[in-house]
Amino acid sequence: MTTVTDCIEIRVDSRQVLDERLNDAVRGLQQLAMLTGTHGILLTRLKPGHYTAALSDQVPFGMTQELIH
């Protein structure tokens, strides 16, 4: 089971906006992850244009992984 300590929901209509929002979310989560040094970042594609970015104890610190549902 993945424990999520912080989660950002991202909904977009264009690829350019998606890239910008994902990058912003990852940068923000990286700052939070540095506080504990125990969580990585999990990006989840729920459907086209709908993603979440979250800290996860199932992803090693310093890593970002993508999950597609």
N, CA, C and O atoms as CSV, one atom per row, in Angstrom:
chain,resi,resn,atom,element,x,y,z
A,1,MET,N,N,0.838,-1.180,0.000
A,1,MET,CA,C,0.000,0.000,0.000
A,1,MET,C,C,0.884,1.245,0.000
A,1,MET,O,O,1.862,1.312,0.744
A,2,THR,N,N,0.548,2.217,-0.820
A,2,THR,CA,C,1.296,3.452,-0.902
A,2,THR,C,C,0.747,4.454,0.104
A,2,THR,O,O,-0.461,4.676,0.182
A,3,THR,N,N,1.643,5.050,0.863
A,3,THR,CA,C,1.248,6.107,1.775
A,3,THR,C,C,1.555,7.431,1.107
A,3,THR,O,O,2.702,7.693,0.742
A,4,VAL,N,N,0.556,8.260,0.945
A,4,VAL,CA,C,0.718,9.549,0.310
A,4,VAL,C,C,0.656,10.623,1.382
A,4,VAL,O,O,-0.315,10.708,2.133
A,5,THR,N,N,1.697,11.444,1.449
A,5,THR,CA,C,1.720,12.486,2.457
A,5,THR,C,C,1.322,13.835,1.885
A,5,THR,O,O,0.936,14.727,2.640
A,6,ASP,N,N,1.403,14.005,0.590
A,6,ASP,CA,C,0.984,15.236,-0.049
A,6,ASP,C,C,0.645,14.892,-1.490
A,6,ASP,O,O,1.346,14.102,-2.123
A,7,CYS,N,N,-0.432,15.484,-2.016
A,7,CYS,CA,C,-0.882,15.129,-3.365
A,7,CYS,C,C,-1.370,16.376,-4.093
A,7,CYS,O,O,-2.077,17.212,-3.530
A,8,ILE,N,N,-0.976,16.477,-5.360
A,8,ILE,CA,C,-1.392,17.578,-6.216
A,8,ILE,C,C,-2.159,16.992,-7.387
A,8,ILE,O,O,-1.659,16.099,-8.072
A,9,GLU,N,N,-3.358,17.480,-7.623
A,9,GLU,CA,C,-4.163,17.023,-8.753
A,9,GLU,C,C,-3.938,17.976,-9.927
A,9,GLU,O,O,-3.934,19.196,-9.761
A,10,ILE,N,N,-3.754,17.402,-11.110
A,10,ILE,CA,C,-3.469,18.187,-12.314
A,10,ILE,C,C,-4.463,17.783,-13.393
A,10,ILE,O,O,-4.569,16.608,-13.744
A,11,ARG,N,N,-5.190,18.768,-13.916
A,11,ARG,CA,C,-6.129,18.545,-15.023
A,11,ARG,C,C,-5.822,19.582,-16.095
A,11,ARG,O,O,-5.800,20.782,-15.823
A,12,VAL,N,N,-5.587,19.108,-17.320
A,12,VAL,CA,C,-5.208,20.015,-18.411
A,12,VAL,C,C,-5.836,19.574,-19.730
A,12,VAL,O,O,-6.314,18.449,-19.874
A,13,ASP,N,N,-5.816,20.506,-20.688
A,13,ASP,CA,C,-6.321,20.212,-22.035
A,13,ASP,C,C,-5.238,20.204,-23.099
A,13,ASP,O,O,-5.489,19.763,-24.221
A,14,SER,N,N,-4.030,20.682,-22.778
A,14,SER,CA,C,-2.966,20.712,-23.792
A,14,SER,C,C,-1.668,20.140,-23.238
A,14,SER,O,O,-1.412,20.198,-22.036
A,15,ARG,N,N,-0.862,19.593,-24.124
A,15,ARG,CA,C,0.411,18.970,-23.740
A,15,ARG,C,C,1.366,20.001,-23.141
A,15,ARG,O,O,2.053,19.705,-22.163
A,16,GLN,N,N,1.420,21.194,-23.705
A,16,GLN,CA,C,2.320,22.231,-23.199
A,16,GLN,C,C,1.977,22.589,-21.755
A,16,GLN,O,O,2.865,22.687,-20.908
A,17,VAL,N,N,0.708,22.782,-21.479
A,17,VAL,CA,C,0.286,23.095,-20.121
A,17,VAL,C,C,0.573,21.912,-19.198
A,17,VAL,O,O,0.982,22.110,-18.054
A,18,LEU,N,N,0.365,20.692,-19.678
A,18,LEU,CA,C,0.641,19.506,-18.873
A,18,LEU,C,C,2.100,19.492,-18.435
A,18,LEU,O,O,2.390,19.313,-17.252
A,19,ASP,N,N,3.016,19.677,-19.376
A,19,ASP,CA,C,4.436,19.665,-19.039
A,19,ASP,C,C,4.767,20.722,-17.994
A,19,ASP,O,O,5.506,20.446,-17.049
A,20,GLU,N,N,4.233,21.918,-18.150
A,20,GLU,CA,C,4.488,22.997,-17.188
A,20,GLU,C,C,3.955,22.640,-15.802
A,20,GLU,O,O,4.650,22.821,-14.802
A,21,ARG,N,N,2.737,22.139,-15.745
A,21,ARG,CA,C,2.125,21.820,-14.444
A,21,ARG,C,C,2.806,20.634,-13.761
A,21,ARG,O,O,3.003,20.641,-12.546
A,22,LEU,N,N,3.164,19.613,-14.549
A,22,LEU,CA,C,3.878,18.477,-13.959
A,22,LEU,C,C,5.232,18.928,-13.421
A,22,LEU,O,O,5.619,18.540,-12.318
A,23,ASN,N,N,5.953,19.740,-14.183
A,23,ASN,CA,C,7.252,20.234,-13.719
A,23,ASN,C,C,7.110,21.060,-12.451
A,23,ASN,O,O,7.905,20.906,-11.523
A,24,ASP,N,N,6.113,21.934,-12.396
A,24,ASP,CA,C,5.874,22.739,-11.200
A,24,ASP,C,C,5.553,21.848,-9.995
A,24,ASP,O,O,6.063,22.072,-8.897
A,25,ALA,N,N,4.708,20.841,-10.210
A,25,ALA,CA,C,4.328,19.936,-9.119
A,25,ALA,C,C,5.546,19.170,-8.606
A,25,ALA,O,O,5.742,19.052,-7.397
A,26,VAL,N,N,6.354,18.655,-9.513
A,26,VAL,CA,C,7.537,17.891,-9.111
A,26,VAL,C,C,8.504,18.782,-8.332
A,26,VAL,O,O,9.043,18.359,-7.310
A,27,ARG,N,N,8.724,19.990,-8.797
A,27,ARG,CA,C,9.628,20.902,-8.075
A,27,ARG,C,C,9.115,21.180,-6.652
A,27,ARG,O,O,9.892,21.162,-5.697
A,28,GLY,N,N,7.837,21.429,-6.520
A,28,GLY,CA,C,7.271,21.663,-5.192
A,28,GLY,C,C,7.385,20.451,-4.289
A,28,GLY,O,O,7.716,20.576,-3.110
A,29,LEU,N,N,7.113,19.279,-4.839
A,29,LEU,CA,C,7.199,18.054,-4.044
A,29,LEU,C,C,8.641,17.718,-3.690
A,29,LEU,O,O,8.900,17.161,-2.624
A,30,GLN,N,N,9.582,18.048,-4.571
A,30,GLN,CA,C,10.994,17.817,-4.257
A,30,GLN,C,C,11.396,18.605,-3.012
A,30,GLN,O,O,12.133,18.102,-2.164
A,31,GLN,N,N,10.911,19.834,-2.907
A,31,GLN,CA,C,11.214,20.643,-1.734
A,31,GLN,C,C,10.647,20.007,-0.463
A,31,GLN,O,O,11.313,19.978,0.572
A,32,LEU,N,N,9.425,19.500,-0.545
A,32,LEU,CA,C,8.840,18.816,0.612
A,32,LEU,C,C,9.591,17.534,0.953
A,32,LEU,O,O,9.811,17.230,2.126
A,33,ALA,N,N,9.981,16.785,-0.070
A,33,ALA,CA,C,10.691,15.523,0.152
A,33,ALA,C,C,12.029,15.756,0.844
A,33,ALA,O,O,12.473,14.922,1.632
A,34,MET,N,N,12.666,16.871,0.558
A,34,MET,CA,C,13.955,17.173,1.178
A,34,MET,C,C,13.838,17.341,2.696
A,34,MET,O,O,14.821,17.158,3.414
A,35,LEU,N,N,12.658,17.682,3.183
A,35,LEU,CA,C,12.465,17.872,4.622
A,35,LEU,C,C,12.615,16.571,5.401
A,35,LEU,O,O,13.121,16.574,6.524
A,36,THR,N,N,12.181,15.463,4.814
A,36,THR,CA,C,12.240,14.181,5.523
A,36,THR,C,C,13.305,13.246,4.975
A,36,THR,O,O,13.897,12.465,5.720
A,37,GLY,N,N,13.549,13.325,3.668
A,37,GLY,CA,C,14.525,12.426,3.055
A,37,GLY,C,C,14.067,10.993,2.991
A,37,GLY,O,O,14.890,10.083,2.894
A,38,THR,N,N,12.744,10.768,3.046
A,38,THR,CA,C,12.228,9.395,3.075
A,38,THR,C,C,11.261,9.067,1.949
A,38,THR,O,O,10.935,7.896,1.756
A,39,HIS,N,N,10.791,10.057,1.198
A,39,HIS,CA,C,9.778,9.813,0.174
A,39,HIS,C,C,10.275,10.236,-1.202
A,39,HIS,O,O,11.012,11.211,-1.346
A,40,GLY,N,N,9.851,9.474,-2.212
A,40,GLY,CA,C,10.056,9.872,-3.589
A,40,GLY,C,C,8.753,10.449,-4.121
A,40,GLY,O,O,7.805,10.685,-3.372
A,41,ILE,N,N,8.727,10.671,-5.423
A,41,ILE,CA,C,7.555,11.288,-6.058
A,41,ILE,C,C,6.920,10.279,-7.016
A,41,ILE,O,O,7.602,9.652,-7.826
A,42,LEU,N,N,5.612,10.140,-6.903
A,42,LEU,CA,C,4.849,9.248,-7.766
A,42,LEU,C,C,3.906,10.084,-8.622
A,42,LEU,O,O,3.032,10.776,-8.100
A,43,LEU,N,N,4.088,10.019,-9.944
A,43,LEU,CA,C,3.183,10.660,-10.896
A,43,LEU,C,C,2.236,9.596,-11.411
A,43,LEU,O,O,2.675,8.544,-11.875
A,44,THR,N,N,0.938,9.860,-11.333
A,44,THR,CA,C,-0.054,8.880,-11.766
A,44,THR,C,C,-0.935,9.487,-12.835
A,44,THR,O,O,-1.542,10.538,-12.630
A,45,ARG,N,N,-1.003,8.818,-13.984
A,45,ARG,CA,C,-1.913,9.235,-15.056
A,45,ARG,C,C,-3.215,8.484,-14.851
A,45,ARG,O,O,-3.271,7.266,-15.019
A,46,LEU,N,N,-4.260,9.209,-14.488
A,46,LEU,CA,C,-5.551,8.597,-14.227
A,46,LEU,C,C,-6.343,8.410,-15.515
A,46,LEU,O,O,-7.019,7.398,-15.698
A,47,LYS,N,N,-6.255,9.390,-16.402
A,47,LYS,CA,C,-6.845,9.345,-17.735
A,47,LYS,C,C,-6.220,10.505,-18.513
A,47,LYS,O,O,-5.543,11.339,-17.912
A,48,PRO,N,N,-6.422,10.583,-19.816
A,48,PRO,CA,C,-5.809,11.679,-20.565
A,48,PRO,C,C,-6.157,13.042,-19.959
A,48,PRO,O,O,-7.326,13.367,-19.748
A,49,GLY,N,N,-5.122,13.822,-19.688
A,49,GLY,CA,C,-5.310,15.155,-19.134
A,49,GLY,C,C,-5.572,15.213,-17.645
A,49,GLY,O,O,-5.800,16.297,-17.107
A,50,HIS,N,N,-5.547,14.073,-16.958
A,50,HIS,CA,C,-5.826,14.041,-15.513
A,50,HIS,C,C,-4.739,13.223,-14.813
A,50,HIS,O,O,-4.612,12.016,-15.023
A,51,TYR,N,N,-3.966,13.908,-13.981
A,51,TYR,CA,C,-2.826,13.311,-13.303
A,51,TYR,C,C,-2.835,13.687,-11.829
A,51,TYR,O,O,-3.493,14.642,-11.417
A,52,THR,N,N,-2.089,12.912,-11.043
A,52,THR,CA,C,-1.762,13.325,-9.687
A,52,THR,C,C,-0.249,13.221,-9.530
A,52,THR,O,O,0.405,12.382,-10.151
A,53,ALA,N,N,0.280,14.084,-8.696
A,53,ALA,CA,C,1.691,14.046,-8.313
A,53,ALA,C,C,1.699,14.001,-6.795
A,53,ALA,O,O,1.087,14.844,-6.140
A,54,ALA,N,N,2.393,13.017,-6.235
A,54,ALA,CA,C,2.325,12.828,-4.789
A,54,ALA,C,C,3.636,12.315,-4.222
A,54,ALA,O,O,4.403,11.639,-4.907
A,55,LEU,N,N,3.884,12.646,-2.955
A,55,LEU,CA,C,4.973,12.015,-2.234
A,55,LEU,C,C,4.522,10.608,-1.862
A,55,LEU,O,O,3.368,10.393,-1.492
A,56,SER,N,N,5.445,9.651,-1.965
A,56,SER,CA,C,5.097,8.262,-1.671
A,56,SER,C,C,6.253,7.562,-0.982
A,56,SER,O,O,7.407,7.704,-1.389
A,57,ASP,N,N,5.945,6.809,0.057
A,57,ASP,CA,C,6.983,6.019,0.717
A,57,ASP,C,C,7.326,4.758,-0.079
A,57,ASP,O,O,8.249,4.027,0.282
A,58,GLN,N,N,6.589,4.504,-1.155
A,58,GLN,CA,C,6.871,3.355,-2.015
A,58,GLN,C,C,7.863,3.691,-3.133
A,58,GLN,O,O,8.296,2.810,-3.875
A,59,VAL,N,N,8.213,4.963,-3.240
A,59,VAL,CA,C,9.198,5.415,-4.228
A,59,VAL,C,C,10.428,5.856,-3.439
A,59,VAL,O,O,10.307,6.649,-2.505
A,60,PRO,N,N,11.613,5.354,-3.801
A,60,PRO,CA,C,12.816,5.731,-3.056
A,60,PRO,C,C,13.067,7.239,-3.099
A,60,PRO,O,O,12.810,7.900,-4.105
A,61,PHE,N,N,13.570,7.759,-1.991
A,61,PHE,CA,C,13.921,9.170,-1.918
A,61,PHE,C,C,14.870,9.527,-3.064
A,61,PHE,O,O,15.808,8.788,-3.361
A,62,GLY,N,N,14.613,10.653,-3.689
A,62,GLY,CA,C,15.453,11.111,-4.803
A,62,GLY,C,C,14.994,10.601,-6.157
A,62,GLY,O,O,15.590,10.943,-7.179
A,63,MET,N,N,13.946,9.790,-6.184
A,63,MET,CA,C,13.453,9.213,-7.441
A,63,MET,C,C,12.050,9.738,-7.745
A,63,MET,O,O,11.303,10.122,-6.845
A,64,THR,N,N,11.713,9.743,-9.029
A,64,THR,CA,C,10.359,10.043,-9.484
A,64,THR,C,C,9.928,8.890,-10.367
A,64,THR,O,O,10.650,8.512,-11.289
A,65,GLN,N,N,8.751,8.323,-10.095
A,65,GLN,CA,C,8.237,7.213,-10.890
A,65,GLN,C,C,6.873,7.591,-11.444
A,65,GLN,O,O,6.147,8.396,-10.861
A,66,GLU,N,N,6.536,6.981,-12.599
A,66,GLU,CA,C,5.252,7.240,-13.225
A,66,GLU,C,C,4.412,5.973,-13.212
A,66,GLU,O,O,4.911,4.878,-13.470
A,67,LEU,N,N,3.139,6.134,-12.909
A,67,LEU,CA,C,2.179,5.036,-12.909
A,67,LEU,C,C,1.034,5.422,-13.830
A,67,LEU,O,O,0.481,6.517,-13.719
A,68,ILE,N,N,0.679,4.522,-14.741
A,68,ILE,CA,C,-0.422,4.780,-15.661
A,68,ILE,C,C,-1.545,3.803,-15.349
A,68,ILE,O,O,-1.351,2.587,-15.376
A,69,HIS,N,N,-2.715,4.344,-15.053
A,69,HIS,CA,C,-3.886,3.491,-14.773
A,69,HIS,C,C,-4.594,3.157,-16.058
A,69,HIS,O,O,-5.602,2.450,-16.042
